[in-house]
Amino acid sequence: MISTKIHGYIDYLMGLLLILLPLHPAIPEGAASTLLVILGAGVILYSLLTDYELGLFKILAMKTHLGMDVLGGVLLATSPWLFGFADELTWPFVVLGILEIGAGLLTEKKPPGAENPTHDSHS
């Protein structure tokens, strides 16, 4: 299993990667680029709100965060067909989507200390 702390680092790196990926000339303009930036910003935003080691505001439960990762990964992996750019480029979307799904499914559901009554959990 992936620890919640390692997952946090993965989140911020994935968010940044998704935001910067449209700068690569192989990424089609339009829906593909827009989707990447929106998903990347979303990953960073809900990571900042998550109740784990790298969350800033600790509002969102880790289980909810992981569910959003899985849903975002499914959207990312299927986006070339959903948004009509599959004839231009598919593999980065499918690969990153599968990685996002995997991270969501293979990460611990609670950060260390979450069972401790002194831990301030907002789940």
C-alpha positions in Angstrom: 0.0 0.0 0.0 1.0 3.6 -0.6 1.3 5.8 2.5 -0.9 8.9 2.6 2.3 11.0 2.8 3.8 9.5 -0.3 0.4 9.9 -2.0 0.4 13.6 -1.1 3.7 14.0 -3.0 2.3 12.1 -5.9 -0.8 14.4 -5.9 1.1 17.6 -6.1 3.5 16.2 -8.8 0.6 14.9 -10.8 -1.3 18.2 -10.5 1.7 20.1 -11.7 2.4 17.6 -14.5 -1.2 17.9 -15.8 -1.1 21.7 -15.7 2.2 21.8 -17.6 1.6 19.0 -20.1 -0.3 21.2 -22.5 2.9 23.2 -23.1 4.2 20.1 -24.9 3.7 20.5 -28.7 2.3 17.0 -29.0 -0.7 17.8 -26.8 -3.7 18.9 -29.0 -5.1 22.4 -28.3 -8.7 22.7 -27.3 -10.5 20.1 -25.2 -7.4 18.1 -24.4 -5.3 21.0 -23.1 -8.2 22.5 -21.2 -9.1 19.2 -19.6 -5.5 18.7 -18.4 -5.3 22.1 -16.8 -8.7 21.8 -15.1 -7.9 18.3 -13.8 -4.4 19.4 -12.6 -5.8 22.4 -10.8 -8.5 20.2 -9.3 -6.0 17.7 -8.0 -3.9 20.4 -6.3 -7.0 22.1 -4.9 -8.5 19.0 -3.3 -5.1 17.9 -2.1 -4.8 21.2 -0.2 -8.1 20.5 1.3 -7.4 16.8 2.3 -7.0 15.7 5.9 -3.5 14.1 5.4 0.1 15.0 6.0 0.4 17.3 3.1 -3.1 18.9 3.2 -3.2 22.5 4.2 -6.8 22.9 5.4 -7.7 19.3 6.3 -11.4 19.5 5.4 -11.8 16.6 3.0 -11.6 13.0 4.3 -8.9 10.8 2.7 -11.5 8.3 1.5 -13.3 11.1 -0.4 -10.0 12.3 -1.8 -9.2 8.8 -3.0 -12.6 8.4 -4.6 -12.0 11.7 -6.5 -8.6 10.3 -7.7 -10.3 7.2 -9.1 -13.1 9.3 -10.8 -10.5 11.8 -12.2 -8.4 8.9 -13.4 -11.4 7.3 -15.2 -12.2 10.7 -16.8 -8.6 11.2 -17.8 -8.2 7.7 -19.3 -11.4 7.9 -21.3 -11.2 11.6 -22.3 -9.7 11.1 -25.8 -12.9 9.3 -26.8 -15.3 11.4 -24.6 -14.0 14.7 -26.0 -13.2 13.6 -29.5 -9.5 13.9 -29.8 -8.6 10.1 -29.8 -7.5 10.4 -33.5 -4.8 12.9 -32.4 -3.4 11.5 -29.1 -4.5 9.0 -26.6 -1.6 7.3 -24.7 -0.6 10.0 -22.2 -4.2 10.4 -21.1 -4.7 6.6 -20.8 -1.4 6.1 -18.9 -1.8 9.0 -16.5 -5.4 8.1 -16.0 -4.5 4.5 -15.0 -1.7 5.8 -12.7 -4.3 8.1 -11.0 -6.8 5.2 -10.6 -4.0 3.0 -9.2 -2.9 5.6 -6.7 -6.5 6.0 -5.6 -7.0 2.3 -5.1 -3.6 1.4 -3.6 -3.3 4.2 -1.0 -4.0 3.8 2.8 -7.5 5.1 3.6 -6.3 7.0 6.7 -3.2 8.9 7.6 -1.1 7.6 10.5 -2.7 8.7 13.8 -6.2 9.0 12.4 -7.4 6.5 15.0 -5.8 8.5 17.7 -8.5 10.5 19.6 -6.1 13.5 19.6 -6.0 13.6 15.8 -8.2 16.4 14.5 -10.1 14.5 11.8 -12.8 16.1 9.7 -14.2 13.0 8.1 
